[in-house]
Amino acid sequence: MPPSGPRVERRRFLKLLGAGTALTATGLAPQAFSAALSGNVPLDGTWSIRLDPGNIGITEAWFSARAGQGAQLPHALPALGLGAPPSVDTQWTGTLESREYYTADSYAAYRQPDNFKIPFFLQPETYYAGAAWYQRDITVPKTWAGKRVELSLERSHWETRVWLDDRFIGQCESLSTAHAYDLGLLKPGTYRLSIRVDNSLIHNIGTNSHAISDHTQGNWNGIAGDIVLKATDATWIDDLQLYPNAETRTVRVVARIKTHTAKAGAGTVELTYGGLKKRVAVTWTAEGGRLDETVRFPSDAALWDEFSPNLHHLSARLGASDAVSVRFGFRDLGTTSSHITINGRQAFMRGTLECAIFPETGHPPTDKAAWTRIFRIARSFGLNLMRFHSYCPPKAAFDAADEQGFYCQVETCWANASTTLGDGKPVDAWVLYETDRVLKAYGNHPSFVFMLYGNEPSGPKDRNPYLSRYVDHYKKADGRMLWSGGAGWPEIPENQFHVVPEPRIQAWGDQLNSRVNGKPPETVTDYSEFMAKRQVPVMSHEIGQWCVYPDLDEVSQYTGYLKPRNFEIFRQRLADNGLSQHARDFLIASGKLQTLLYKEDIESALRTPNMAGFQLLDLHDFPGQGTALVGVLNPFWREKGYVTAAEYSRFCNVTVPLARLSKRVFTTAERLTVQAEISHFGATPLAAARPYWRLEADGQVLRSGEMAPAAITIGAAQAMGQIDIDLGFLAKATACRLVVGVRGEDGTQLCENDWDVWVYPATSAPAAPSVKVVNSADTALDLTAKGETVILSIPRGKVRNFDTKPVTLGFSAIFWNTSWTNRQAPTTLGILCDPAHPAFAAFPTDSHTNWQWWYIIHRAAPLRVDLMPKGTRPIVRVIDDWFTARSLALVSEFRCGKGKLIVCGFDLTGAEAQDPVSRQMRDSLGRYAASGDCAPETTIDAATLKALIV
């Protein structure tokens, strides 16, 4: 426990009630607690709770008498309904990148007390930041006479201070570990236990740190986990740390002995392990003692990793006292210049973030079953690593990860925005204390493989020297895990691995210049050149961040005190613009686009031979920071309906076939030439793999073949063979699917992956010469006045945009969210269309954006449906950002003059429109316009048409 001392910084976020006012006029009747004869005694049940918004409880000695309202613990105050309803005056914990909510007319209705709703994170029903007092009576039985008693408070938020009757016991300010209080050698009898919990900003560790921020779990006050009394002998084993060596199957056992006898002593510690016992003589002074002994397990003791999470036990008993038991795993963690190794074998980290996102409870769960469910879901999507972003989970998470063979990356905070690191601020010391506490509490867990200070540190002048000292100290002090300074940056020489943002398909600020927005689609690019410049393994930092439209049906799942008022705002925006009926379609179409972007992000990493792994942001949604709907799963880890675990794990898994395609669009005059590869990071090599391939279209196999059998070792981007297909046999535009898989020696399918490719006619003669394709509104009006059928293809720069919050169309989905990024482009979520619409009879398409659309979308702009005649139903819609939810189109049709008119937000007449996709779109739209199927329902006049154009 660090020295108590004065707090350097305190912030009061909410004035609640009068100073010292209790929540109820009458206190609880005294309620004695009878302790059990031995072992741990839970203190869950009814406690007296009293808020202290004026911070007067210590001065007025509230610990001297019980008062307040009765409520159940463990719990968080908001779950008990305590606090005040949030309002525009609530001082949230966390930065808001946009202040628009507080000033814009569009949010005025949601700033009213009777309709208060915030758009930037989940909203608690009540809010309180400050001190709260929790009290109850406990009874120490006669059987505990001469025993030392300890109080343990799991998942307290944040600082606790404890009194027993009028005696101050101490304070603790850990956000990661249980708060342990030594109550001493208590005489039998009844005592008043007072716990003061303060969720103010005890130290400014970065207000966006997920350990404290309102952006995810919320800044709640309370004790969420076990509240337990423990009895030990007067001399006891206070700490037991194990340092296994997988190669020798030995374990170094380090135990700390403490005593309340105030005198020196001697005794024997009995170690029990692997079916063996060993007795070790120990001594101690009045200040305590230490045991440091190495024991040997059987030579065939099983190892621990993601494939075989074998666990072992070791217990230590001092004299006749109760044994202290530790569960651990034999695993050797190491590095090469490019990879993490586990038990001498290369591993590839396929990670996702967990940012304390638990809408049902607010706080991370403290039961193992909840974490077991999460790790199993993540595993079903092909992942093996969970990064705990700027926080550390409870013990239950490590217990579950140990059993599931899931790797964990732990952090303490996010020293950015509101503070800096390394320049002497309180966060510097707090990080060190918290790291020590984390190692003591969780260091024995084999799933705990990576430790960093935290996320993206600020303080460019002093942070690097601070983090260099941090990493250098801890990697020498505890080699059970690998150490790095920060997630994102900096790359310092002391790091045992780097987590950096550069290796990805789109980064912050790239906007329309990223690989997926600015360049034609391909599956060749990897990051070998970047990796070759690094001397330690590199994992990519927070890749993805691809948004999907809100699942408005999800609202009913929020049964806790955190409510999706943001979704209620978004739903109303959609209704105000007459688009409610498209909500589900917007979700599915944008979700399909999101999935294909994640596929390319992940496969780019798997194609890189010298890369250590990736960390997704995210497999599940991040409800804060403006509402970042970046997951294929919702915040409850449930599927949304557009991709399953089985589909996702085809491209994200232990073993993944890969195909290097120089492009995705071909003509019938070309050959489809592909280098087939495989990424395999399994438990063992694949000794006799039989690779195969096939080309499919419309459920039919067009071509197929097998590659030579191969021995596949552990590693990425291993060549399996070349696929070469003459595409001249295709007679029309065809959407194909290339499938590459591997069978075992016995013919069992081991893995399979697929890629969409499109094949178009090498030449395209106008199928409907009677249809005129123009790029001028005046020309179109002149022709339709004569009864002609016209396609008006408007160049991107000529499409009228909105004056406020203009739309920027790109191929990709929105990156993170427009509120937090100040509307970085693109500000759209792809397209929505009906593939069965006759306009696409000669243009094979899905209902959503797929890679062939890049050739059109990258030079297109959305048309404003609000400027079109009422009742217009676009042939192709563009899905707008949910914050604005405007009706947008890419292709629409009208009656105009005496003719028919199709309007496109892209040019089909210039040199840029000569690629196979644009030619085929022109051909298909022309065929449709000339047919009887083209029967527009709305009429557009000259003024309305010209309003669409600048």
FENMO-V11541 format. One record per backbone hydrogen bond with DSSP energy under -0.5 kcal/mol. NH is the residue of the N-H (numbers start at 1). CO is the residue of the C=O. Records with the same first field share a line. If there is no record, write none. Layout:
# FENMO-V11541
NH=CO, CO
This chain:
# FENMO-V11541
9=202
13=11
14=129
16=14
21=18
34=32
35=33, 139
41=229
42=40
43=227
45=73
47=71
48=135
49=69
50=133
52=131
55=52
60=56
61=58
62=57
64=61
65=62
69=49
71=47
73=45
74=223
75=223
77=221
79=76
80=76, 77
81=78
82=77
84=127
90=87
91=13
92=90
94=92
97=95
102=99
103=99, 100
104=100
107=104
108=105
110=107
111=108
112=109
115=112
116=113
117=110
123=563
124=122
125=561
127=84
131=52
132=197
133=50
134=195
135=48
136=193
137=31
138=191
139=33
140=189
141=139
144=141
145=142
147=144
148=232
149=184
150=230
151=181
152=228
153=179
154=152, 226
157=222
159=198
160=172
161=196
162=170
163=194
164=167
165=163, 192
167=164
168=166
169=162
170=162
172=160
179=153
180=178
181=151, 179
183=149, 181
184=149
186=147, 184
189=140
191=138
193=136, 191
194=163, 192
195=134
196=161
197=132, 195
198=159
199=130
201=11
202=200
205=203
209=206
211=390
212=209
213=209
214=93
216=213
218=213
220=218
222=157
223=75
224=155
225=154
228=152, 226
229=41
230=150
231=39
232=148
236=258
238=236, 256
239=256
241=254
243=252
245=250
246=244
249=245
250=245
251=295
252=243
253=251, 293
254=241, 252
255=253, 291
256=239
257=255, 289
258=236
260=234
265=284
267=282
269=280
270=268, 317
271=269, 278
272=315
273=276
274=313
276=273
278=271
280=269
282=267
284=265
285=288
288=285
289=257
291=255
293=253
295=251
297=249, 295
301=298
304=330
305=308
310=303, 308
312=328
314=326
315=272
316=324
317=270
319=268, 317
321=318
324=316
325=323
326=314
328=312
330=302
331=329
333=331
334=341
336=339
340=347
341=334
342=345
343=332
345=342
347=340
349=612
350=348
351=349, 614
352=385
353=616
354=387
358=356
361=358
362=358
363=361
371=367
372=368
373=369
374=370
375=371
376=372
377=373
378=374
379=375
380=376
381=377, 378
382=379
383=378
384=350
385=350
386=407
387=352
388=386, 409
389=354, 387
391=388
397=394
398=394
399=395
400=396
401=397
402=398
403=399
404=400
405=401
406=401
407=384
408=447
409=386
410=450
411=391
412=453
413=453
414=205
416=414
418=416
421=458
428=425
429=425
430=426
431=427
432=428
433=429
434=430
435=431
436=432
437=433
438=434
439=435
440=436
441=437
442=438
443=439
445=442
448=445
449=408, 447
450=408
451=482
452=410
453=484, 485
454=485
455=413
456=487
457=489
458=415
463=459
466=462
467=463
468=464
469=465
470=466
471=467
472=468
473=469
474=470
475=471
476=472
477=473
478=474
481=478
482=449
484=451
487=454
488=486, 499
492=490
495=492
496=483
497=483
498=537
500=539
501=488
504=502
510=507
511=507
513=510
514=511
515=505
516=505
518=514
519=515
523=661
531=527
532=528
533=529, 530
534=531
537=336, 496
538=338
539=498
540=613
541=500
542=540
543=615
545=543, 617
547=814
548=629
552=550
554=551
555=552
556=553
557=554
558=555
559=557
562=359
563=123, 561
565=563
567=564
568=564
569=565
570=566
571=567
572=568
573=569
574=570
575=571
576=572
577=573
578=575
579=574
582=579
583=580
586=582
587=583
588=584
589=585
590=586
591=587
592=588
593=589
594=590
595=591
596=592
597=593
598=594
599=595
600=596
601=597
602=598
603=599
604=600
605=601
606=602
607=603
608=605
609=607
611=608
612=538
613=538
614=349
615=540
616=351
617=543
621=633
622=628
623=621
626=120
627=120, 624
628=622, 624
629=627
630=628
632=619
633=619
634=638
637=634
640=632
648=644
649=645
650=647
651=648
652=648
656=679
658=677
660=675
661=659
662=660
664=521
666=758
668=760
670=667
672=725
673=671
674=672, 723
675=660
676=674, 721
677=658
678=718
679=656
680=678, 715
681=654
686=712
687=685
689=686, 710
690=743
691=689
692=741
693=705
694=739
695=703
696=694, 737
697=700
700=697
702=695, 700
703=695
705=693
707=691
710=689
712=686, 710
713=711
715=680, 713
717=606
718=678
719=717
720=676
721=676
723=674
725=672
727=670, 725
729=726
730=727
734=759
736=734, 757
737=696
738=755
739=694, 737
740=753
741=692
742=751
743=690
744=748
747=744
750=742
751=742
753=740
755=738
757=736
758=664
759=734
760=666
771=768
772=770, 789
774=772, 791
780=776
781=777
782=778
783=779
784=780
785=781
786=782, 783
787=784
788=783
789=770
790=788, 900
791=772
792=790, 902
793=774, 791
794=792, 904
795=793
796=859
798=795
799=795, 796
800=948
809=807
816=545, 814
817=815
821=817
822=819
823=818
826=808
827=808
829=879
832=877
833=847
834=875
835=833
837=834
840=837
841=838
843=840
849=831
853=850
854=851
855=852
856=853
857=853
858=854
859=856
860=857
861=905
863=889
865=863, 887
866=887
867=864
868=865
872=869
874=872
875=891
876=891
877=832
878=888
879=830
880=878
881=827
884=881
885=881
888=878, 886
889=863
890=876
891=876
892=903
894=901
895=938
896=899
898=784
899=896
900=788
901=894
902=790
903=892, 901
904=792
905=890
913=910
914=911
919=915
920=916
921=917
922=918
923=919
924=920
925=921
926=922
927=923
928=924
929=925
930=926
931=927, 928
934=928, 931
935=933
940=895
945=941
946=942
947=943
948=944, 945
949=946
950=798
